[in-house]
Amino acid sequence: MRNFTALGIALLIVASAAAGQQPANIGFKPLTLSEPSYTFDTAEHPKIRVTPVVRGLPHPFSMAFLPNGDALVAIRASQLRIVRNATGAGGKAAVLDPEPVAGIAQITPPLRNGGLHEVALHPKFAENRFVYFTYNKPGPTVPNADPKRPPQRQTAITVARGRFDGNALTDVKELFTGEWEAPSGSRMAFAPDGTLYLTTGAPFNDKAQLMDNVYGKVLRLRDDGSAPPDNPFAGKPNVRPEIYSYGHRDQLGLTVHPVTGAVLNAEHGPNGGDEVNVIRPGRNYGWPRYSYGRNYDGSSLVETPIAPGVEMPAVVWLPSIAPTGLTFYTGDRFPAWRGNLFVGSARRGEVPGTGGLERVVFNETLGELRRETLLTSLHQRIRDVRQGPDGLLYVLTDEDDGALLRIEPAP
């Protein structure tokens, strides 16, 4: 395989740093979402209604529904919030609790994708009340690779859990911590067998191909944070036993099919080449040696996107959609959408204000049949999508005045 040289990595870092240097007049302003609801046509359902449930969520990252219809929402700026009656059960309006959930540990201020990330309930939450969350644990400050830039704060990807009493987390305990590294986002999902999958990023170096660290990987853990003995690299010298797959860039979406157990991630390419991958044990997904993306200046990044021994993505986006949270729809409120994968999108083709929701139709072997883009006229950055306990879809908008939106069949 072609070596990804130190020079190539340095060029990638420089190009990526310039990604935000766009003309000021590019893009669209997000709607204020001031209407009671919005109605849209769709390709395989007559019409849908999108209702703002609550606003006032500054840059949320993920959500988890509680059995009573409340929702926990992770805010990247170190807060966990509660939306009371998020599903609107009994015709009562949802309310954003004014007080954050107590018990969250100190978290580094949001930098790039750093901060508080995923929130998830233990499969036996009704019995143990365990809530899991991932975040960037603050660490040492080190010199920047570019001497003209300020020192860089390092962090460690961390999984913690606590018992939720309805208002606060108690008995909070760190279960897993990675090595010190530049901050990146993460996702987490429980599988039907009770194991916990965790994504980590390695966008600007070759650590995704090095097995002595946890970055640029999909990890598989027990619910206590330890590595299962049947992981593909368990017992191998100089290899982290938590590693389940490797060769990943920025992974800001993860889901486990509740019936089949199939694990899928959503992965950012550098400039185009965003992917959804079916995650298989021990497999290499190519980054940074192979990618469908390009440098941010438009130049070629790699010689070829494919190679023997490198897993092909199930879905590719050219141009980029900045994929975020994802979920399989398994409810009965949208019969035509049953089994479809929904993927959040922050923006399309590097143009601000063009986010939306992607609907991907698969066959029985997870081969793509067709796709549809929804909600783009709202001009919102969509950060997460979940199926609620009422069989409806819910999304989070990643804005200064972020919102929880409910998607239902239009009357």
Secondary structure, 3 states (H helix, E strand, C coil): CCCCCHHHHHHHHHHHHCCCCCCCCCCCCCCCCCCCCEEEECCCCCEEEEEEEEEEECCEEEEEECCCCCEEEEECCCEEEEEECCCCHHHCCCEECCCCCECCCCCCCCCCCCCEEEEEECCCHHHHCEEEEEEEEEEEEECCCCCCCCCEEEEEEEEEEEEECCCEEEEEEEEEECCCECCCCCCEEECCCCCEEEECCCCCCCHHHCCCCCCCEEEEECCCCCCCCCCCCCCCCCCCCCEEEECCCEEEEEEECCCCCCEEEEEECCCCCEEEEECCCCCECCCCCCCCCECCCCCECCCCCCCCCECCCCEEECCCCCEEEEEECCCCCCHHHCCCEEEEECCECCECCCCEEEEEEECCCCCEEEEEEECHHHCCCEEEEEECCCCCEEEEECCCCEEEEEEEECC
